[in-house]
Structure formats: structure tokens, C-alpha cells
Amino acid sequence: MTEILALVLIAIGVLFNVSGCIGLVRFPDVYNRIQASTKCVAVGTSFIIVGSVFLIGTIVAILKGLVCIVFILVTSSTAAHALARAAHRSGVPLWSGSIVDKYQEDIKKEAAP
């Protein structure tokens, strides 16, 4: 029974990773691509690790899996923020269909006396 659950979790993780890869190719601008690649792939990789932990089933595997998941979730969101901020500061334009640029609004508020 645990093997079936593990395979289902791994399959869900692979689907998240594939959707992130598709978003990386299909989304219109760098900001949407960053979101697709970091969010989907972080969740997908976490599912794959949890499925692998279920397959292995030892305490050491559980601890290593948890450490890896925490590391992936922390570094993925931090890297996405740093990349998006660097892209915005270097002048990479948003997609023409974007409605709001909150970061630019915050910069204008700080600059106003």
C-alpha cells in the first residue's frame, strides 16, 4: 500500500515539474517564467522527495528528505525574489498585458518627499 502511495506522490511531483517546465516556455515575460519555474518545480520536487521517502521508509531517509524539502523551499523562494528584483532593477519590462507593478509604485512612494 505504501508503494502505491509513494508512486502516486512521485507522479504528482512529476506533473508539477512538467507544468513548471511548460510555464517556463509558454509564459510571456521573465517575471511569469520565474514564478512558474520556482513555484511549480519546488512543490513538484518536494512531492518526489516525499514519495521517495515513503519508498525507502527509514528514519535516516525521512530526516534527509525533510532537510532537502526545507532547503528547496527556502532557496527556491529566495532565488525567485532575487532574480525578479534584479530583473526589475535592471529595467526588464513587464509583459504588455500586466496590469499592476506594485514594486514600481512602492519605489515612487519612497522617492516622494
N, C-alpha and C positions, 0 to 999 in steps of 0.2 A: 504494500500500500504506500509506503514512504517513497518507493522508487517512482511510482506513478505521479505522486505529488511533486517530487523533485523534477521529473521530466516536464510536467506542466509549468512549473515555475521557470525552468530554463527556456521553455518555448515562449512564455510571456516575455521574458527578458530579451530573447532574440527578436521578437516582434517590436518591442520598444526600440531596440538598436536599429532595426531596419527602418522604422518610421523616422528616427533621428537622421539616418543617412539620406533618406528620401527628402526630408526637410532641408538638409544641408544643400542639396542640389536644386530643389524647386523653389525655395523661398526667395523673395525679390531683393533683399538687401542684407548687408553684413550683420545687422542687429538681429533680424529674424533668424538668420542662419546660426548665429551664436546661441540663441535660445534653443533652437531645435537640436543642435549638436550637443549642448551641455545637459539640458534637462532630460531629454529622452534617453541619451546614452548613459547618464548617471543612474537613472531609475532602471534601465534595462540591465546594466551591468550588476546592479545590486540584486535584481531578481536572479540573474545567472549565478551569482555567488551564493545566495540563499539556497537555490536548487542544488548546487554542488555540495554545500554543507549537509543538506539532507541526504545526499547520496553517500557521502563519506561517513557522517554520523559520529565522529569522535569529538571529545571535548576540545582538543587542540585545533581541529578544523573549525569548530564553532567560534573559538576565540580569534583565530586568524581571519575568519570570514567577517566577524564583526569589526575588527580593526580595519580590514580592507574597505568595508562599506562606509565606515565613518570617514576614512581618508578620502575616498572617492567623492562623497557628498560634500565635504568641506572644500577640497581643492577644486572641484568642478565649478561650484558656485563662485568661488573666489576668482578663478581664472576667467570665468564668463564676465564677471563685473570688471575686472581689469582690462580685458580685451575691448569690451563695449565702451568703457570710459576712454581708453586710448584712441579708439576709432573716432569717437565723438570729438575729443580734443584736437585730433589731427585734421578734422574737417570732413570726414567721410559723410556724405549726405544721406539722409533718411530716404526711404522709398517715397515716391511721389504720392502714394496713397495713404501715407501716415497722417494721422490727424493731430496728435499732440506730441510735443517734445518737452517733457517736464524738466529734463536736465537743463535745457537752454533757458526755460522760464526761471529756474532756481538761480542760475548764473546771473540773469538780468536783475533779479530781486536783490542779490548780494551786491551787485555793482551800483545799484541806485542809492543815492545818499539819503 
